[in-house]
Amino acid sequence: MASPTPLEKLHARFDPEAARDMHEIFQFHFTDLGDYHLCVDDGALAVEDGEHDDPSVSLSLSSDTLRRLMRGEISGMTALMSGQLKATGNVMLATRLSALFPGD
């Protein structure tokens, strides 16, 4: 059995209260895992394979960079400035990821 991807682990960390009244699509283009998108819809989360037709924000990064972002080991701004993360669309939405998926 394959180990879960970082996105599959997000369900356990998801905070529905932080996603209240939020209707956004987070597109991830992983350099090592392919494409996934998160549908956040008023406190609900769906993780889907592939590309979404109209994402709110698109993020290109490695799964390791996502892990480090979620653990607070690297800030989104540092990841952007160092080229570890590329973002298009509503880039400010990316700053909400840590609130939507709080750490331990």
N, C-alpha and C positions, 0 to 999 in steps of 0.2 A: 504494500500500500504506500503510495507516495505521501510525503510529508505535506502538510497543508501550506498553501502559499500565504504570504503575509496578509493578503486581502481576506482569505478565508478565516484567519484568526481575528479579524476585525469585528466579526459578529459578537464575540464574547466581550469585547471592549466597548461596543457601541453604547452611547448614552442617548436614549430616545428623548429625554427632556431637552438636551442641547440642540436637538434637531426639530423641536416643535416649530411649526409654521415655516419650515424650510422645505423648499422644493427645488433641488439642485441635482445636477449630474456631474460627478467627478470622473473624468476619463484618465486612465493611467496607461501610458505606453512604457512598458518595462523593457529594458535592454536585454534582460535575461529570461523573462517569463511570457512575453507577448502582451496583448492588449486586454484590459479589463475596465469595466466602469462600475461606479457605485451610484445607485439611485437612492437619494435621500428624500423621502416624501413624508413630511409632517410626522416625524418621530419614527418612521419605518425605514429599514435599510434593506436593499437588495444588491447583491454582488453578481454581476453578469460578465460572461466572457465576451470578448470582441469590442468593436468600436460602436459608440453611440452616434446617432445621426446629428445630434445637436447638443453637445455637452456644454455645461456652464463654464467649466475650466478643464484644460487638458494639461496633464503633467507627464513629462518624460524623465525617467530616472531608473536606477537599478533597484531591485528588491532590497538590497543591503542599505541603500540610501533611505528608502522608505522606513525600514526598521529603525535606523538611527534617528530619523526625524520623529518617529512615534515615541521613541524612548527618551527624547529630549537631548540626545547626544550631539546633535547638530541642529542649528536653527534653519528655518526655511530660507532666510536671507543669506546665510552663509552658503547653503547648498546652491542657491541661485547664483551668487557672486562667483563661486568656485567652479561653476559649470556642471555640478553634479545633478542639478535639477533645472529643467527648462519648463516654462509655463506659458500658456496662451489662454486667452479668454479672460474671464473674471478672476484675475490672479489673486485678488484679496480673499477669495473663497478658500484658497489653500491654507490661509492662516487659521481657518476654523477647524481644520482637521484634528488638531490636538484637543480641542474642546469636545468634538464629536466622539473621539476615541481616546479618552483620558488614560494615562498610565496607571500602574499599580500603586 
